[in-house]
Each structure stands twice: as C-alpha cells, then as structure tokens.
C-alpha cells in the first residue's frame, strides 16, 4: 500500500491545492464546501493514518479535481443535486453504491459516473486517489434536451464506465489532457472562453452519446438511430441542420430529400418523433443555447437570435424557457 509521501509525490494539480489535512472533520467540511456536504468516516485503520488532499481547477460550468484519502474512508454525500461527477481512479479502489446498482472501480478497469438525483454511498480503499470531472447539472440537462428534441429534464447515467472500452479510454485520455493543460496554465492564468467551451462540448457529447442514461432512447429516436434511417430523411435532416437559419420551405426540403411532402412529414414523425417544423425549431433552440454559452463579451441575445433565424423574440424566449427551464438571459449570465 502506498504511503502518504508516495501519494503526495504523484499528486496532480499541485498548484491548485484547496484542501490538505490530517483531520477528518476539517476534510469533510472543506471538501464539502467545494463539492457538497457529506459524511466522512475512516474505516479499517485508525484516524492517525488519515489524510485528505483536494486540488481543484475550476472553469465555466465544470472543474477538474484531484482527490486522495489516506487509508480507507466511507463517504456518504446522499444526492449531489447540482452536478455530475465522473471519477477516474488513479490508485486504490472504490465501492460505489447507488439506488440503481453497485460498482467497484479501480485503475485501468472501471470509472464511476454519479448522477445528481441518485443517492450514493462510497467506500474508498487503499489510499484511493482519483481524478474527478465535475459537470454542472444544467449543462448536462440542456445538452440532453438539445440532442433529444424535448424539454430539459432529469438525466440519470449508468454509473459504471468501462475503462477498457472506447468511451472509457477516450474519457481517460481527455481528462488527463485537461489536467495537463490546467497544470501548464497554472492558477494565475485563465483558460480562454473558446477553449473552455470546446472542453465542455467534448465531455457533454462524449457522455450523452457514449454512456447509457435515462434519455438515451429519446436521443436515439430524435436522431434517427432507433432504426435504420432512410436516406431521404438523412438528407432532409442534414439540410435542416446546415440551413437552420433560413426560412422553412417544405417543397424545397422534399425535393432535396427526393420524396413527396406528405411522405417527408410522415417520415419525420415516425423516425424522429417530431414534425419538420418542430425539428427545425429544436435545432435553432439548440444552436441558440450553444451560442449563448460561447458568447463574447458585449454580444446581445437579440443579435444572436436573429442570426439563427428567429423573427419573434417573445415566442423564441417562451420556447427556450419551455425547453431549457430558464430564460436565454439566465443562460448567458450563468456562464459569462
């Protein structure tokens, strides 16, 4: 088993130190302020063997963290509420118990993905150290709504991420790259807004398209993946996405697709679960959501909305709120 000095020697994000203590109460309080309030109890060994390290590099809507505990500890956060946690083990192991299932994680074989609405208990064993990606709950729910063609709602993931599979390997590499980039920047230099947005999109799309969750089926249906997608509909959808800012012309769209208007309308309902008009509106709302999250200082919502083909701002705002659960202004200000 590694000693505390060995753990310290391979600590990541050292310049972003937030917690370093040998006191259980201090660790629970300090780590709880960064993540969420939780119960922390040493097990198997005495409190004399305990230590806690938490380093945190925060960005717009997400953070990357290095967390390590000496000995073995029981952690009971209940429901995370505000965020998702992707926990990538570097040393030791962790037993994760959720309402859905139990998962044992460890380096090279399994990571864990905790959802904010599922009660969770954990036991970290063997001087466990993990890299942890925190994603804001609204970011995930908004991206799922954009992908699935519905209103923002609760997203609950399968908590086990296989590190031997393509998704797990890709996520592990991306998180290590992000940590390295943060270490190179250091705590005194900010990541650019463009780079931060690219990282957010990378993780959101990888998780929502690669890991099974409660809205996976809806996303598959809306994107035509639930069954073989006819070439005509594939052409029509691609055309809508590339011309979303232009007025809808059903006759032109049907001609591009190589089918009749009625067949096109029926095909959209069957394969995407939406009308052509609903699909176009959803594409525009998703693009608006993405643009607001990458807006430059001084950009106005009205200008972005007009660029995306919205002509009635009040209708746009109502549709946006219905889909994402907040106003366009709230999204813009939350990530500005």
PEQUIPE-V930551 format. One record per residue. N is the residue number from 0. RES is the residue in three letters. PHI is phi in radians with two decimals (NA if undefined). PSI is psi as a letter, one per 40 degrees, with the letter a starting at -180 (none if undefined). Layout:
# PEQUIPE-V930551
n = [N;N]
res = [RES;RES]
phi = [PHI;PHI]
psi = [PSI;PSI]
This chain:
# PEQUIPE-V930551
n = [0;1;2;3;4;5;6;7;8;9;10;11;12;13;14;15;16;17;18;19;20;21;22;23;24;25;26;27;28;29;30;31;32;33;34;35;36;37;38;39;40;41;42;43;44;45;46;47;48;49;50;51;52;53;54;55;56;57;58;59;60;61;62;63;64;65;66;67;68;69;70;71;72;73;74;75;76;77;78;79;80;81;82;83;84;85;86;87;88;89;90;91;92;93;94;95;96;97;98;99;100;101;102;103;104;105;106;107;108;109;110;111;112;113;114;115;116;117;118;119;120;121;122;123;124;125;126;127;128;129;130;131;132;133;134;135;136;137;138;139;140;141;142;143;144;145;146;147;148;149;150;151;152;153;154;155;156;157;158;159;160;161;162;163;164;165;166;167;168;169;170;171;172;173;174;175;176;177;178;179;180;181;182;183;184;185;186;187;188;189;190;191;192;193;194;195;196;197;198;199;200;201;202;203;204;205;206;207;208;209;210;211;212;213;214;215;216;217;218;219;220;221;222;223;224;225;226;227;228;229;230;231;232;233;234;235;236;237;238;239;240;241;242;243;244;245;246;247;248;249;250;251;252;253;254;255;256;257;258;259;260;261;262;263;264;265;266;267;268;269;270;271;272;273;274;275;276;277;278;279;280;281;282;283;284;285;286;287;288;289;290;291;292;293;294;295;296;297;298;299;300;301;302;303;304;305;306;307;308;309;310;311;312;313;314;315;316;317;318;319;320;321;322;323;324;325;326;327;328;329;330;331;332;333;334;335]
res = [UNK;UNK;UNK;UNK;UNK;UNK;UNK;UNK;UNK;UNK;UNK;UNK;UNK;UNK;UNK;UNK;UNK;UNK;UNK;UNK;UNK;UNK;UNK;UNK;UNK;UNK;UNK;UNK;UNK;UNK;UNK;UNK;UNK;UNK;UNK;UNK;UNK;UNK;UNK;UNK;UNK;UNK;UNK;UNK;UNK;UNK;UNK;UNK;UNK;UNK;UNK;UNK;UNK;UNK;UNK;UNK;UNK;UNK;UNK;UNK;UNK;UNK;UNK;UNK;UNK;UNK;UNK;UNK;UNK;UNK;UNK;UNK;UNK;UNK;UNK;UNK;UNK;UNK;UNK;UNK;UNK;UNK;UNK;UNK;UNK;UNK;UNK;UNK;UNK;UNK;UNK;UNK;UNK;UNK;UNK;UNK;UNK;UNK;UNK;UNK;UNK;UNK;UNK;UNK;UNK;UNK;UNK;UNK;UNK;UNK;UNK;UNK;UNK;UNK;UNK;UNK;UNK;UNK;UNK;UNK;UNK;UNK;UNK;UNK;UNK;UNK;UNK;UNK;UNK;UNK;UNK;UNK;UNK;UNK;UNK;UNK;UNK;UNK;UNK;UNK;UNK;UNK;UNK;UNK;UNK;UNK;UNK;UNK;UNK;UNK;UNK;UNK;UNK;UNK;UNK;UNK;UNK;UNK;UNK;UNK;UNK;UNK;UNK;UNK;UNK;UNK;UNK;UNK;UNK;UNK;UNK;UNK;UNK;UNK;UNK;UNK;UNK;UNK;UNK;UNK;UNK;UNK;UNK;UNK;UNK;UNK;UNK;UNK;UNK;UNK;UNK;UNK;UNK;UNK;UNK;UNK;UNK;UNK;UNK;UNK;UNK;UNK;UNK;UNK;UNK;UNK;UNK;UNK;UNK;UNK;UNK;UNK;UNK;UNK;UNK;UNK;UNK;UNK;UNK;UNK;UNK;UNK;UNK;UNK;UNK;UNK;UNK;UNK;UNK;UNK;UNK;UNK;UNK;UNK;UNK;UNK;UNK;UNK;UNK;UNK;UNK;UNK;UNK;UNK;UNK;UNK;UNK;UNK;UNK;UNK;UNK;UNK;UNK;UNK;UNK;UNK;UNK;UNK;UNK;UNK;UNK;UNK;UNK;UNK;UNK;UNK;UNK;UNK;UNK;UNK;UNK;UNK;UNK;UNK;UNK;UNK;UNK;UNK;UNK;UNK;UNK;UNK;UNK;UNK;UNK;UNK;UNK;UNK;UNK;UNK;UNK;UNK;UNK;UNK;UNK;UNK;UNK;UNK;UNK;UNK;UNK;UNK;UNK;UNK;UNK;UNK;UNK;UNK;UNK;UNK;UNK;UNK;UNK;UNK;UNK;UNK;UNK;UNK;UNK;UNK;UNK;UNK;UNK;UNK;UNK;UNK;UNK;UNK;UNK;UNK;UNK;UNK;UNK;UNK;UNK;UNK]
phi = [NA;-1.18;-1.53;-1.03;-1.13;-1.16;-1.06;-1.08;-1.14;-1.92;-1.10;-1.71;1.02;-1.03;-1.35;-1.91;-1.09;-2.08;-2.44;-2.66;-2.65;-1.97;-1.87;-1.08;-1.10;-1.11;-1.12;-1.06;-1.22;-1.26;-1.14;-1.08;-1.20;-1.45;-1.67;-2.76;-0.98;-2.76;-1.60;-2.29;-2.37;-1.16;-2.36;1.24;-2.25;-1.33;-1.12;-1.13;-1.57;-1.42;-2.64;-2.42;-2.27;-2.47;-1.97;-2.46;-1.90;-1.79;-2.35;-1.25;1.51;-2.75;-2.56;-2.10;-2.31;-2.02;-2.25;-2.46;-2.19;-1.37;1.24;-2.18;-2.38;-1.73;-2.17;-2.19;-1.56;1.15;-1.65;-1.23;1.27;-1.75;-2.72;-1.80;-2.18;-1.77;-1.89;-1.90;-1.21;-1.87;-2.70;1.29;-2.59;-2.50;-1.82;-1.88;-2.03;-2.13;-1.14;-1.54;-2.93;-1.99;-2.36;-1.89;-1.95;-3.02;-0.97;1.32;-2.14;-2.61;-1.92;-2.16;-2.23;-1.68;-1.74;-1.17;-1.74;-1.85;-1.02;-2.38;-2.24;-2.40;-2.18;-1.69;-2.11;1.16;0.91;-1.15;-2.29;-2.44;-1.57;-2.21;-1.68;-1.79;-2.09;-1.00;-1.02;-1.12;-1.03;-1.17;-1.15;-1.16;-1.15;-1.10;-1.13;-1.15;-1.38;-1.76;1.29;-2.20;-1.37;-1.06;-2.66;-1.03;-2.07;-2.22;-1.61;-1.06;-1.33;-1.70;-2.03;-1.29;-1.39;-1.55;-1.64;-1.03;-1.13;-1.05;-1.13;-1.14;-1.11;-1.05;-1.17;-1.16;-1.15;-1.09;-1.12;-1.11;-1.07;-1.09;-1.11;-1.10;-1.11;-1.23;-1.17;1.37;-1.26;-1.67;-2.01;-1.58;-1.23;-1.11;-1.07;-1.16;-1.12;-1.07;-1.13;-1.14;-1.13;-1.00;-1.11;-1.02;-1.26;-1.08;-1.21;-1.10;-1.25;-1.30;-1.71;-1.89;-1.90;-1.15;-2.69;-1.16;-1.91;-1.01;-1.11;-1.11;-1.16;-1.07;-1.12;-1.13;-1.70;1.26;-1.70;-1.26;-2.66;-1.01;-1.57;-1.01;-1.03;-1.08;-1.24;-1.07;-1.14;-1.13;-1.13;-1.05;-1.14;-1.05;-1.18;-1.45;-2.06;-1.11;-1.41;-1.69;-1.05;-1.36;-2.17;-1.09;-1.12;-1.14;-1.11;-1.12;-1.16;-1.05;-1.28;1.41;-2.58;-1.44;-1.07;-1.10;-1.11;-1.09;-1.10;-1.13;-1.12;-1.10;-1.11;-1.24;-1.59;-1.98;1.22;-2.65;-1.35;-1.06;-1.12;-1.12;-1.10;-1.10;-1.06;-1.15;-1.08;-1.12;-1.13;-1.12;-1.16;-1.11;-1.02;-1.15;-1.15;-1.11;-1.37;-2.12;-1.13;-1.42;-0.96;1.63;-1.17;-1.80;-1.04;-1.08;-1.20;-1.11;-1.09;-1.14;-1.03;-1.61;1.69;-1.40;-1.97;-2.01;-1.16;-1.18;-1.15;-1.03;-1.11;-1.14;-1.16;-1.11;-1.11;-1.12;-1.44;-1.86;1.32;-2.73;-1.36;-0.98;-1.10;-1.13;-1.10;-1.07;-1.29;-1.16;-1.98;-1.55]
psi = [h;i;i;d;d;d;d;d;d;f;h;i;f;d;e;f;h;d;h;h;i;e;h;d;d;d;d;d;d;d;d;d;d;d;c;i;h;i;h;h;h;i;i;d;i;i;e;d;e;i;i;h;h;h;h;h;h;i;a;h;e;i;i;h;i;h;h;i;h;i;a;h;i;h;h;g;e;b;h;d;d;e;i;i;h;h;h;h;h;d;i;a;i;h;h;h;h;i;d;d;i;i;h;h;i;i;h;e;d;h;i;i;h;h;i;d;e;h;h;i;i;i;h;h;i;f;f;h;h;i;h;h;h;h;h;h;d;d;d;d;d;d;d;d;d;d;d;e;e;a;i;h;i;h;h;h;i;h;e;h;h;h;e;e;i;d;d;d;d;d;d;d;d;d;d;d;d;d;d;d;d;d;d;d;d;i;e;e;h;i;h;i;d;d;d;d;d;d;d;d;d;d;d;d;d;d;d;d;e;d;h;i;i;e;e;d;d;d;d;d;d;d;e;f;e;d;i;h;h;i;d;d;d;d;d;d;d;d;d;d;d;d;f;d;e;i;i;h;h;d;d;d;d;d;d;d;d;f;i;i;d;d;d;d;d;d;d;d;d;d;d;e;f;i;i;d;d;d;d;d;d;d;d;d;d;d;d;d;d;d;d;d;e;e;i;i;h;e;h;i;d;d;d;d;d;d;d;e;e;h;e;h;d;d;d;d;d;d;d;d;d;d;d;e;e;i;i;d;d;d;d;d;d;d;e;none]
